[in-house]
């Protein structure tokens, strides 16, 4: 969970002013985002290659040629 002081520091770094209600809401939202990221870190992905594609894709372009005459 993210603390109120951390939310205030983030607001200061972002140069935004937050009211107390906004700080509380942002603390809740950032906390849930960080919880989700924590769950993602624990997820086993096995032998998946980064950037892999399911289907083979090739670019289909016509030959580049000039018009003479």
PDB file as gemmi writes it, atoms N, CA and C in Angstrom:
CRYST1    1.000    1.000    1.000  90.00  90.00  90.00 P 1                      
ATOM      1  N   UNK A   1       0.845  -1.182   0.000  1.00  0.00           N  
ATOM      2  CA  UNK A   1       0.000   0.000   0.000  1.00  0.00           C  
ATOM      3  C   UNK A   1       0.889   1.244   0.000  1.00  0.00           C  
ATOM      4  N   UNK A   2       0.459   2.227  -0.712  1.00  0.00           N  
ATOM      5  CA  UNK A   2       1.197   3.487  -0.803  1.00  0.00           C  
ATOM      6  C   UNK A   2       0.712   4.421   0.323  1.00  0.00           C  
ATOM      7  N   UNK A   3       1.631   5.141   0.891  1.00  0.00           N  
ATOM      8  CA  UNK A   3       1.277   6.020   2.013  1.00  0.00           C  
ATOM      9  C   UNK A   3       0.841   7.399   1.520  1.00  0.00           C  
ATOM     10  N   UNK A   4       0.203   8.131   2.417  1.00  0.00           N  
ATOM     11  CA  UNK A   4      -0.232   9.490   2.097  1.00  0.00           C  
ATOM     12  C   UNK A   4       0.979  10.372   1.802  1.00  0.00           C  
ATOM     13  N   UNK A   5       2.062  10.168   2.542  1.00  0.00           N  
ATOM     14  CA  UNK A   5       3.285  10.951   2.321  1.00  0.00           C  
ATOM     15  C   UNK A   5       3.847  10.695   0.925  1.00  0.00           C  
ATOM     16  N   UNK A   6       3.769   9.449   0.458  1.00  0.00           N  
ATOM     17  CA  UNK A   6       4.258   9.123  -0.888  1.00  0.00           C  
ATOM     18  C   UNK A   6       3.394   9.785  -1.956  1.00  0.00           C  
ATOM     19  N   UNK A   7       2.088   9.813  -1.732  1.00  0.00           N  
ATOM     20  CA  UNK A   7       1.184  10.495  -2.669  1.00  0.00           C  
ATOM     21  C   UNK A   7       1.513  11.984  -2.707  1.00  0.00           C  
ATOM     22  N   UNK A   8       1.751  12.567  -1.545  1.00  0.00           N  
ATOM     23  CA  UNK A   8       2.098  13.991  -1.490  1.00  0.00           C  
ATOM     24  C   UNK A   8       3.419  14.268  -2.199  1.00  0.00           C  
ATOM     25  N   UNK A   9       4.385  13.364  -2.045  1.00  0.00           N  
ATOM     26  CA  UNK A   9       5.669  13.540  -2.727  1.00  0.00           C  
ATOM     27  C   UNK A   9       5.490  13.432  -4.245  1.00  0.00           C  
ATOM     28  N   UNK A  10       4.687  12.456  -4.694  1.00  0.00           N  
ATOM     29  CA  UNK A  10       4.413  12.321  -6.129  1.00  0.00           C  
ATOM     30  C   UNK A  10       3.729  13.569  -6.676  1.00  0.00           C  
ATOM     31  N   UNK A  11       2.779  14.098  -5.920  1.00  0.00           N  
ATOM     32  CA  UNK A  11       2.086  15.319  -6.345  1.00  0.00           C  
ATOM     33  C   UNK A  11       3.070  16.481  -6.437  1.00  0.00           C  
ATOM     34  N   UNK A  12       3.974  16.566  -5.484  1.00  0.00           N  
ATOM     35  CA  UNK A  12       4.988  17.628  -5.504  1.00  0.00           C  
ATOM     36  C   UNK A  12       5.891  17.480  -6.726  1.00  0.00           C  
ATOM     37  N   UNK A  13       6.351  16.245  -6.991  1.00  0.00           N  
ATOM     38  CA  UNK A  13       7.222  16.010  -8.148  1.00  0.00           C  
ATOM     39  C   UNK A  13       6.504  16.295  -9.466  1.00  0.00           C  
ATOM     40  N   UNK A  14       5.201  16.003  -9.502  1.00  0.00           N  
ATOM     41  CA  UNK A  14       4.409  16.246 -10.708  1.00  0.00           C  
ATOM     42  C   UNK A  14       3.930  17.692 -10.785  1.00  0.00           C  
ATOM     43  N   UNK A  15       4.211  18.438  -9.740  1.00  0.00           N  
ATOM     44  CA  UNK A  15       3.809  19.849  -9.647  1.00  0.00           C  
ATOM     45  C   UNK A  15       2.303  20.027  -9.824  1.00  0.00           C  
ATOM     46  N   UNK A  16       1.562  19.194  -9.084  1.00  0.00           N  
ATOM     47  CA  UNK A  16       0.106  19.324  -9.079  1.00  0.00           C  
ATOM     48  C   UNK A  16      -0.360  19.495  -7.636  1.00  0.00           C  
ATOM     49  N   UNK A  17      -1.436  20.205  -7.481  1.00  0.00           N  
ATOM     50  CA  UNK A  17      -2.019  20.402  -6.159  1.00  0.00           C  
ATOM     51  C   UNK A  17      -3.202  19.462  -6.014  1.00  0.00           C  
ATOM     52  N   UNK A  18      -3.248  18.776  -4.887  1.00  0.00           N  
ATOM     53  CA  UNK A  18      -4.327  17.839  -4.620  1.00  0.00           C  
ATOM     54  C   UNK A  18      -5.016  18.199  -3.312  1.00  0.00           C  
ATOM     55  N   UNK A  19      -6.334  18.119  -3.318  1.00  0.00           N  
ATOM     56  CA  UNK A  19      -7.079  18.278  -2.078  1.00  0.00           C  
ATOM     57  C   UNK A  19      -7.008  16.984  -1.277  1.00  0.00           C  
ATOM     58  N   UNK A  20      -7.507  17.023  -0.055  1.00  0.00           N  
ATOM     59  CA  UNK A  20      -7.450  15.834   0.803  1.00  0.00           C  
ATOM     60  C   UNK A  20      -8.228  14.666   0.202  1.00  0.00           C  
ATOM     61  N   UNK A  21      -9.385  14.950  -0.378  1.00  0.00           N  
ATOM     62  CA  UNK A  21     -10.186  13.882  -0.987  1.00  0.00           C  
ATOM     63  C   UNK A  21      -9.453  13.281  -2.188  1.00  0.00           C  
ATOM     64  N   UNK A  22      -8.804  14.133  -2.971  1.00  0.00           N  
ATOM     65  CA  UNK A  22      -8.053  13.651  -4.136  1.00  0.00           C  
ATOM     66  C   UNK A  22      -6.851  12.807  -3.711  1.00  0.00           C  
ATOM     67  N   UNK A  23      -6.196  13.220  -2.643  1.00  0.00           N  
ATOM     68  CA  UNK A  23      -5.058  12.447  -2.133  1.00  0.00           C  
ATOM     69  C   UNK A  23      -5.504  11.058  -1.699  1.00  0.00           C  
ATOM     70  N   UNK A  24      -6.632  11.022  -1.000  1.00  0.00           N  
ATOM     71  CA  UNK A  24      -7.157   9.746  -0.513  1.00  0.00           C  
ATOM     72  C   UNK A  24      -7.528   8.838  -1.687  1.00  0.00           C  
ATOM     73  N   UNK A  25      -8.190   9.405  -2.694  1.00  0.00           N  
ATOM     74  CA  UNK A  25      -8.593   8.629  -3.873  1.00  0.00           C  
ATOM     75  C   UNK A  25      -7.378   8.147  -4.654  1.00  0.00           C  
ATOM     76  N   UNK A  26      -6.401   9.017  -4.835  1.00  0.00           N  
ATOM     77  CA  UNK A  26      -5.184   8.650  -5.559  1.00  0.00           C  
ATOM     78  C   UNK A  26      -4.410   7.578  -4.804  1.00  0.00           C  
ATOM     79  N   UNK A  27      -4.382   7.674  -3.490  1.00  0.00           N  
ATOM     80  CA  UNK A  27      -3.713   6.667  -2.667  1.00  0.00           C  
ATOM     81  C   UNK A  27      -4.371   5.301  -2.881  1.00  0.00           C  
ATOM     82  N   UNK A  28      -5.685   5.284  -2.927  1.00  0.00           N  
ATOM     83  CA  UNK A  28      -6.430   4.040  -3.143  1.00  0.00           C  
ATOM     84  C   UNK A  28      -6.152   3.482  -4.542  1.00  0.00           C  
ATOM     85  N   UNK A  29      -6.215   4.339  -5.564  1.00  0.00           N  
ATOM     86  CA  UNK A  29      -6.007   3.896  -6.944  1.00  0.00           C  
ATOM     87  C   UNK A  29      -4.579   3.411  -7.182  1.00  0.00           C  
ATOM     88  N   UNK A  30      -3.601   4.165  -6.694  1.00  0.00           N  
ATOM     89  CA  UNK A  30      -2.206   3.753  -6.863  1.00  0.00           C  
ATOM     90  C   UNK A  30      -1.929   2.457  -6.110  1.00  0.00           C  
ATOM     91  N   UNK A  31      -2.547   2.301  -4.955  1.00  0.00           N  
ATOM     92  CA  UNK A  31      -2.399   1.067  -4.189  1.00  0.00           C  
ATOM     93  C   UNK A  31      -2.902  -0.136  -4.961  1.00  0.00           C  
ATOM     94  N   UNK A  32      -4.062   0.005  -5.611  1.00  0.00           N  
ATOM     95  CA  UNK A  32      -4.600  -1.124  -6.377  1.00  0.00           C  
ATOM     96  C   UNK A  32      -3.752  -1.404  -7.616  1.00  0.00           C  
ATOM     97  N   UNK A  33      -3.189  -0.370  -8.228  1.00  0.00           N  
ATOM     98  CA  UNK A  33      -2.295  -0.569  -9.376  1.00  0.00           C  
ATOM     99  C   UNK A  33      -1.046  -1.319  -8.938  1.00  0.00           C  
ATOM    100  N   UNK A  34      -0.465  -0.913  -7.820  1.00  0.00           N  
ATOM    101  CA  UNK A  34       0.737  -1.579  -7.319  1.00  0.00           C  
ATOM    102  C   UNK A  34       0.451  -3.020  -6.904  1.00  0.00           C  
ATOM    103  N   UNK A  35      -0.733  -3.276  -6.346  1.00  0.00           N  
ATOM    104  CA  UNK A  35      -1.120  -4.652  -6.009  1.00  0.00           C  
ATOM    105  C   UNK A  35      -1.209  -5.506  -7.266  1.00  0.00           C  
ATOM    106  N   UNK A  36      -1.783  -4.937  -8.328  1.00  0.00           N  
ATOM    107  CA  UNK A  36      -1.910  -5.668  -9.588  1.00  0.00           C  
ATOM    108  C   UNK A  36      -0.538  -5.971 -10.181  1.00  0.00           C  
ATOM    109  N   UNK A  37       0.359  -4.995 -10.153  1.00  0.00           N  
ATOM    110  CA  UNK A  37       1.721  -5.198 -10.663  1.00  0.00           C  
ATOM    111  C   UNK A  37       2.424  -6.282  -9.858  1.00  0.00           C  
ATOM    112  N   UNK A  38       2.189  -6.297  -8.565  1.00  0.00           N  
ATOM    113  CA  UNK A  38       2.779  -7.325  -7.706  1.00  0.00           C  
ATOM    114  C   UNK A  38       2.286  -8.711  -8.115  1.00  0.00           C  
ATOM    115  N   UNK A  39       1.001  -8.824  -8.433  1.00  0.00           N  
ATOM    116  CA  UNK A  39       0.451 -10.107  -8.897  1.00  0.00           C  
ATOM    117  C   UNK A  39       1.067 -10.506 -10.235  1.00  0.00           C  
ATOM    118  N   UNK A  40       1.255  -9.537 -11.128  1.00  0.00           N  
ATOM    119  CA  UNK A  40       1.857  -9.833 -12.427  1.00  0.00           C  
ATOM    120  C   UNK A  40       3.279 -10.344 -12.275  1.00  0.00           C  
ATOM    121  N   UNK A  41       4.020  -9.791 -11.332  1.00  0.00           N  
ATOM    122  CA  UNK A  41       5.400 -10.224 -11.109  1.00  0.00           C  
ATOM    123  C   UNK A  41       5.469 -11.681 -10.683  1.00  0.00           C  
ATOM    124  N   UNK A  42       4.437 -12.159  -9.987  1.00  0.00           N  
ATOM    125  CA  UNK A  42       4.415 -13.530  -9.485  1.00  0.00           C  
ATOM    126  C   UNK A  42       3.932 -14.535 -10.532  1.00  0.00           C  
ATOM    127  N   UNK A  43       3.426 -14.053 -11.653  1.00  0.00           N  
ATOM    128  CA  UNK A  43       2.860 -14.914 -12.682  1.00  0.00           C  
ATOM    129  C   UNK A  43       3.951 -15.668 -13.421  1.00  0.00           C  
ATOM    130  N   UNK A  44       3.757 -16.985 -13.552  1.00  0.00           N  
ATOM    131  CA  UNK A  44       4.683 -17.818 -14.315  1.00  0.00           C  
ATOM    132  C   UNK A  44       4.312 -17.727 -15.794  1.00  0.00           C  
ATOM    133  N   UNK A  45       5.276 -17.406 -16.632  1.00  0.00           N  
ATOM    134  CA  UNK A  45       5.006 -17.296 -18.061  1.00  0.00           C  
ATOM    135  C   UNK A  45       5.683 -18.393 -18.868  1.00  0.00           C  
ATOM    136  N   UNK A  46       6.500 -19.197 -18.257  1.00  0.00           N  
ATOM    137  CA  UNK A  46       7.125 -20.318 -18.946  1.00  0.00           C  
ATOM    138  C   UNK A  46       8.105 -19.893 -20.010  1.00  0.00           C  
ATOM    139  N   UNK A  47       8.025 -20.567 -21.138  1.00  0.00           N  
ATOM    140  CA  UNK A  47       8.991 -20.372 -22.223  1.00  0.00           C  
ATOM    141  C   UNK A  47       8.475 -19.432 -23.311  1.00  0.00           C  
ATOM    142  N   UNK A  48       7.718 -18.440 -22.949  1.00  0.00           N  
ATOM    143  CA  UNK A  48       7.186 -17.497 -23.935  1.00  0.00           C  
ATOM    144  C   UNK A  48       8.283 -16.522 -24.332  1.00  0.00           C  
ATOM    145  N   UNK A  49       8.468 -16.364 -25.640  1.00  0.00           N  
ATOM    146  CA  UNK A  49       9.462 -15.417 -26.128  1.00  0.00           C  
ATOM    147  C   UNK A  49       8.826 -14.039 -26.256  1.00  0.00           C  
ATOM    148  N   UNK A  50       9.526 -13.057 -25.796  1.00  0.00           N  
ATOM    149  CA  UNK A  50       9.024 -11.690 -25.882  1.00  0.00           C  
ATOM    150  C   UNK A  50       8.930 -11.260 -27.339  1.00  0.00           C  
ATOM    151  N   UNK A  51       7.827 -10.633 -27.692  1.00  0.00           N  
ATOM    152  CA  UNK A  51       7.671 -10.101 -29.040  1.00  0.00           C  
ATOM    153  C   UNK A  51       7.336 -11.140 -30.084  1.00  0.00           C  
ATOM    154  N   UNK A  52       7.065 -12.359 -29.673  1.00  0.00           N  
ATOM    155  CA  UNK A  52       6.728 -13.401 -30.633  1.00  0.00           C  
ATOM    156  C   UNK A  52       5.360 -13.168 -31.247  1.00  0.00           C  
ATOM    157  N   UNK A  53       5.160 -13.733 -32.399  1.00  0.00           N  
ATOM    158  CA  UNK A  53       3.873 -13.591 -33.082  1.00  0.00           C  
ATOM    159  C   UNK A  53       3.247 -14.965 -33.270  1.00  0.00           C  
ATOM    160  N   UNK A  54       1.941 -14.990 -33.277  1.00  0.00           N  
ATOM    161  CA  UNK A  54       1.222 -16.240 -33.469  1.00  0.00           C  
ATOM    162  C   UNK A  54       1.286 -16.660 -34.930  1.00  0.00           C  
ATOM    163  N   UNK A  55       1.072 -15.722 -35.829  1.00  0.00           N  
ATOM    164  CA  UNK A  55       1.052 -16.011 -37.257  1.00  0.00           C  
ATOM    165  C   UNK A  55       2.289 -15.418 -37.921  1.00  0.00           C  
ATOM    166  N   UNK A  56       2.789 -16.114 -38.917  1.00  0.00           N  
ATOM    167  CA  UNK A  56       3.893 -15.563 -39.701  1.00  0.00           C  
ATOM    168  C   UNK A  56       3.342 -14.451 -40.580  1.00  0.00           C  
ATOM    169  N   UNK A  57       3.964 -13.312 -40.535  1.00  0.00           N  
ATOM    170  CA  UNK A  57       3.521 -12.183 -41.341  1.00  0.00           C  
ATOM    171  C   UNK A  57       4.634 -11.778 -42.291  1.00  0.00           C  
ATOM    172  N   UNK A  58       4.252 -11.512 -43.519  1.00  0.00           N  
ATOM    173  CA  UNK A  58       5.215 -10.999 -44.482  1.00  0.00           C  
ATOM    174  C   UNK A  58       4.609  -9.783 -45.157  1.00  0.00           C  
ATOM    175  N   UNK A  59       5.436  -8.829 -45.472  1.00  0.00           N  
ATOM    176  CA  UNK A  59       4.971  -7.654 -46.193  1.00  0.00           C  
ATOM    177  C   UNK A  59       4.795  -8.017 -47.660  1.00  0.00           C  
ATOM    178  N   UNK A  60       3.678  -7.616 -48.220  1.00  0.00           N  
ATOM    179  CA  UNK A  60       3.413  -7.893 -49.625  1.00  0.00           C  
ATOM    180  C   UNK A  60       3.362  -6.558 -50.358  1.00  0.00           C  
ATOM    181  N   UNK A  61       4.427  -6.285 -51.106  1.00  0.00           N  
ATOM    182  CA  UNK A  61       4.510  -5.054 -51.874  1.00  0.00           C  
ATOM    183  C   UNK A  61       4.794  -5.394 -53.326  1.00  0.00           C  
ATOM    184  N   UNK A  62       4.339  -4.562 -54.222  1.00  0.00           N  
ATOM    185  CA  UNK A  62       4.661  -4.760 -55.628  1.00  0.00           C  
ATOM    186  C   UNK A  62       6.073  -4.259 -55.878  1.00  0.00           C  
ATOM    187  N   UNK A  63       6.661  -4.709 -56.945  1.00  0.00           N  
ATOM    188  CA  UNK A  63       7.998  -4.251 -57.319  1.00  0.00           C  
ATOM    189  C   UNK A  63       7.953  -2.766 -57.626  1.00  0.00           C  
ATOM    190  N   UNK A  64       8.943  -2.067 -57.188  1.00  0.00           N  
ATOM    191  CA  UNK A  64       9.043  -0.643 -57.438  1.00  0.00           C  
ATOM    192  C   UNK A  64       9.624  -0.440 -58.833  1.00  0.00           C  
ATOM    193  N   UNK A  65       8.910   0.235 -59.680  1.00  0.00           N  
ATOM    194  CA  UNK A  65       9.414   0.446 -61.035  1.00  0.00           C  
ATOM    195  C   UNK A  65       8.989   1.805 -61.561  1.00  0.00           C  
ATOM    196  N   UNK A  66       9.802   2.356 -62.409  1.00  0.00           N  
ATOM    197  CA  UNK A  66       9.501   3.657 -62.973  1.00  0.00           C  
ATOM    198  C   UNK A  66       8.692   3.532 -64.258  1.00  0.00           C  
ATOM    199  N   UNK A  67       8.075   4.619 -64.648  1.00  0.00           N  
ATOM    200  CA  UNK A  67       7.327   4.673 -65.898  1.00  0.00           C  
ATOM    201  C   UNK A  67       8.174   5.462 -66.886  1.00  0.00           C  
ATOM    202  N   UNK A  68       8.530   4.812 -67.998  1.00  0.00           N  
ATOM    203  CA  UNK A  68       9.381   5.451 -68.995  1.00  0.00           C  
ATOM    204  C   UNK A  68       8.547   5.811 -70.219  1.00  0.00           C  
ATOM    205  N   UNK A  69       8.904   6.913 -70.824  1.00  0.00           N  
ATOM    206  CA  UNK A  69       8.303   7.221 -72.107  1.00  0.00           C  
ATOM    207  C   UNK A  69       7.487   8.383 -72.153  1.00  0.00           C  
TER     208      UNK A  69                                                      
END                                                                             
